[in-house]
């Protein structure tokens, strides 16, 4: 996330603050996107004191590693439990997938940026930002093409021996065609070529006991849930 924020265009209003090993992310123009507006890696209340001012009087979301033991401290400061995410992990076993789309490295930065933004329903400025990840060190950006039309996308970010899989999105008209399965397979193959040893990703916990499409895709791709990550919210 820190590297993605470093790639943000000047007009995006992306702000990042750091305290110890924790970072605070804030994009007021995209306040509805929790992934871009939260505190990650928190290990002490002191770090929270340093990072909270970035949000002024607005809401604050803390994506907390449950092993930090800070849940009571957040509760005492007026935070409530929000919608949790599940963190997944996978080894580097090969993955096969069937899709009628052509899965490739993005033919152009715009193909990737517009497809991710379109799949998530994000505005045009978000597409400009996402386009900047293509060709950036550590980033491997894949697109699923229906002939020449980009309709699905996903990224692998490699750091050390670990890879994070994220930004998986398909435009509404092309859903159900195996695009994300194909992009998972392409990212696993690239991770193998890079010599990575572990892959991680995350998505929202099942609602009412029913996993969503992203959750099901991750399970089909061989990912296993390792823990539930709570999101604490100060309204």
Phi, psi and omega in degrees: 000321179298320180290324176297321178291327177294337180272355185296139176292155184306325184277000184284341182071021180286128181238139178224132176233150183231142175216113185062231178267006182260149174230148175246130180249138181209124174226090185306326181289343178236045185299338181283348182264100185301323182303334183258003183220078184194168175254131183236145172080020182293134178230357180203157176293329178299319177296320178298319178302323181285328188265331181306320183301341178302332186263000180057229179268004182280179180291153177232134175243130176246114173274103194257132167290119185299340181283352180288338179073025183261006185300315181295321180297319178293320178300319181292340180263010175093010176278148175239161178284127176259200181287121183276161175245159172251135177263134184242154176221152181209148171278197186251027174300143179301152180231128176254144179211150178249131175203149176276356180273154174269114182266120185219164163301143183309127179293331176211154177304321182294325177304316181290309184299314182292325182289315178296314180298318180294322179293327181264356181072034181268155182286170183307317180303328179294323178297320178298318180294310182298327179299331183288348178283337182291124181086356179282145183305132179091341184262136176231109190250119184251149178225140172262122184254135170258097195058245180260000184270123175283123186231348179215154183204163176185155184235151168243128173247121184255132177216117184064232180260006183250151175230137175254131178254123181205184178059030177282119183209148177229136179294146187308321185291344184249010181288151181085011182249014176080014182300312182291325176298318179295321180288325173301313182298319180295322180289322176297316180297319178295319179298322177296317180295329179279350181080022178289160182243345181209145177237143179228155175199179181202158173200172183296146178297154178302138176262130180055034177078003184247116178289147178277179182302317180297319180298314181295322178298321180293318178296318179297331181277004176091010177280148178238142177289131178252331173191165174263127179260112178286149173245116180261136188239129167256112184289000000 
